[in-house]
Structures are given as structure tokens and as C-alpha cells.
Amino acid sequence: MIWLVNIAHEAVDKPLCLDSPNSAALLAGLSVTKQPPMINSISGELFGLRWKCFDPVVPSITIMETTYKGKIRPWRKTRGSLTTTPIATELAAELVEWKKPSKYPSPEAFIFPNRAGGFLDSSNFRNRVLHKLAEELELPKLTFQVIRRTIATLAQ
């Protein structure tokens, strides 16, 4: 990962997007980035985050479970890929501010809850928010993967 980050920095002077199921590789890559990078994630990880997963002192998120087809599961794509990922200090500060007015601030509560305090269903969110936004922006398709790829392209 260090080699890859160094090669990328030779080509561009922009924030990078790092992605790896291996937390040691991510930490190694973070150690040599010139600017705070974007850490790639998927909606199932995002919607499954609970406050107990967030460490504001050592800015990081620990993936303990994910959502998939309306259910919580205690693994990612593979059962061994649950990991702690460092996050930018600025993002940690924003999450601290996000928690202050939250109706659900307990450690077991979801960081991004639905109206009832449960986890957001990614299919519901895609249909209710992303598809509507795609129509407004006259885009043929808008998904989390399209957003991630667009951000990575714009960062080049």
C-alpha cells in the first residue's frame, strides 16, 4: 500500500481514495498520504454503524456489522473482514457534532438511524433519496458506487 500511495502522489497532488479490507494496509497507506484521504466504504457498512463503533479520541470507525437486504449481519463480504479504519480528524469532529442533537445517542444506537431509531435500509434509501436526486439532476443512474467512483475521478 505504501508503494501504491507513493506512486499515486507522484502522479497527482490531490487527496487519495484508499480502500482495503486489510486495516494494516490502510494504516500503512495513511502513514504516507500527503493530505487526508477518503476511505472507501459501502452503504451496508455505513448504515450498520453504531455509536460504539466510533472512537473520537483515536479517530476511527470499527466495522462490527453490516446491513444487507434489510437485515443486520455480523460480517462484511467475508466473516473475517471486520476491521478498524482510521478517519480524518475533521470527520471525527463532524460526527461528534452530529451526535449532539441525536434522538438516539446511546452506544447501541445507529449513527444514521431511520425515523424509528433502527438502521436505514439501503434499498429504501436508494429508492427514496438517490433515485429522486438522480431525476432532479437528470442523471441516468445514481448509486453509492456511482458516487464513490465520481469522487475518485474528481480527486484525480
N, C-alpha and C positions, 0 to 999 in steps of 0.2 A: 504494500500500500504506500509506503514512503516513496519508493521509486516512482509509482504512478502519480502521486501528488506532485513530486518534483518535476516530472515531465509535463504535467498539465500546467504548472506555474511557468515553465519555460515558454509555453505557447500563449498563455493568456494571463492578464493581470486582473482577474475577476474572482469573486467568491466561487468556490467549487461546490459541487453536489457529491457528497460521499455516501456510498451505500455498500454495506457488507453485513452478512449475518454474524460475522466474527467480530466481537467487541474489541478484541486485542488489535485487530487490523484497523478498526475505526480509530482507536486511541492513537495508534502509530501514525495514521494519516493526519489526525488532528494536531499531533505534535509538530508537524512541519508546515501546516497551512499558513499562508500569509494573512488571510482575512477569515473571519468566522464563516464556516461553510454551512450549507444547507445539508441536513442529514435526511436522507430519503426514508420515507415510511409509507405504509399503506393504510387505507381507511380502516381496515379491520383492527389495526394496532391503535390508531388514533381514537376510534370510538370505544375501544376497550380500556382506555387509560383511566385509572382511578387515582385519587389524590395520594394514596400511599405509594404510587409508582413514581412520584415526582420528588426529587431532592433539590430544594433551592440552595442549600449550603454548598454542596458539590454539584453544580448544575448538571443534572442528569435525569433521564427517564429510564425506568426499568420496565421492560415489556414483560408482564406477568401473565397476560391472557389476551386473546383477540376475540373479535366478533366475526361470525360467519353465518350467513343465511339465517339471521335472527336468533342466533344462539351464542353464548359465551363459551369459549373453549380455552383450556389452559396450555395452549401452544400456538406457535406461528405456523409457517408452512411445514416445519418439522418440529417434533416434540423437543428436540434439543436446542432449538434456536432462540429460546427466550434469553434476553440479554439486557445489559445496562448500556445506555448510549449517552455520551456527553452531549449537552446542549449549550448553546451560546448563553452567556450571562444575561444578555438583553432579553432573550426568550424566557429565561427563568424569572426575570423581574416582571415580565408581562403576565406570566402565569400566576405569580403572587398577587398581582393586581386583579386578575380575572377571578381569583378565589374569593376576594374580599366581599363582593356583593352576592356571591353564590348562595342559592337556597339550599344547596347540598354540599357543605364543606367538610363532612366527615372523611376520615381516611378511606373508608369503603365506598364513598360516593364517586361517581364518574366525573371526570374533569369536564367533559362535554355531554351533559345529560340531556335526555329528552324532557318533555314537559312534566312527566311523572317522576323524574329522577332516575329512570333506567338508562340503559345505553341507547345511543342513536343507532338505528338500523341503516346500514349503508345503502341498501336498495331504496328504502324510503327517502333518504336524504338525496340520493341521486335523482329520483323521480320528482321530488318536491322542490329541490333547490337547484341542482345542476342543470336539469333539463329545461327548467323555466329560464334560467340565466342564459343558456345556450340559445333559446328562442329570442330573448331580448337582444342578445349580441349578434344574432343571425349567424350562429355557428352551426355546422352540421352535426357536431358531437362535442360534448363536454363531460369528461370523466376525471377522476383523480389522476389516472395515468396521463391523460392529455395535459392536465395542469402541471404535473411533475416534469413531463418532457418539455413543455413550453418554458418553464422556469429554467431548466437546464440549458435550453437553447439560448434564451435571452441572456444568461450569465456568461455565455462564450464571448 
